């Protein structure tokens, strides 16, 4: 009877160790993706700021503006998906 309890204890410890490892990876992944998304928002805003400079005109301004808006929108959506719950 003691052997079965030891086996179940070992199995339980293994399962707990695996689940803790998964939880840590999940938390670390969320932190990394959040930081990358925030960085993306800042890069997109910088691109929009470049588009609004008086020295940038025409197609370049439109390109910088559209690219910046797309990057900000996608990064904001990623933040929403990560933290909606």
GIZI-V227525 format. One line per field, one symbol per residue. ss: DSSP state (h for helix, s for strand, l for the rest). burial: b if it has 16 or more other ideal C-beta (glycine too) atoms within 10 Angstrom, else e. A space follows every 10 residues. Layout:
ss = ???
burial = ???
//
This chain:
ss = lhhhhhhhhh hhhhhhhhhh hhhhhhhhhh hhhhhhhhhh hhhhhhhhhh hllllllhhh hhhhhhhhhh hhhhhhhhhh hhhll
burial = eeeeeeeeee eeeeeeeeee eeeeeeeeee eeeeeebeeb beebeebbeb beeeeeeeee beebbebbee bbeebeebbe eeeee
//
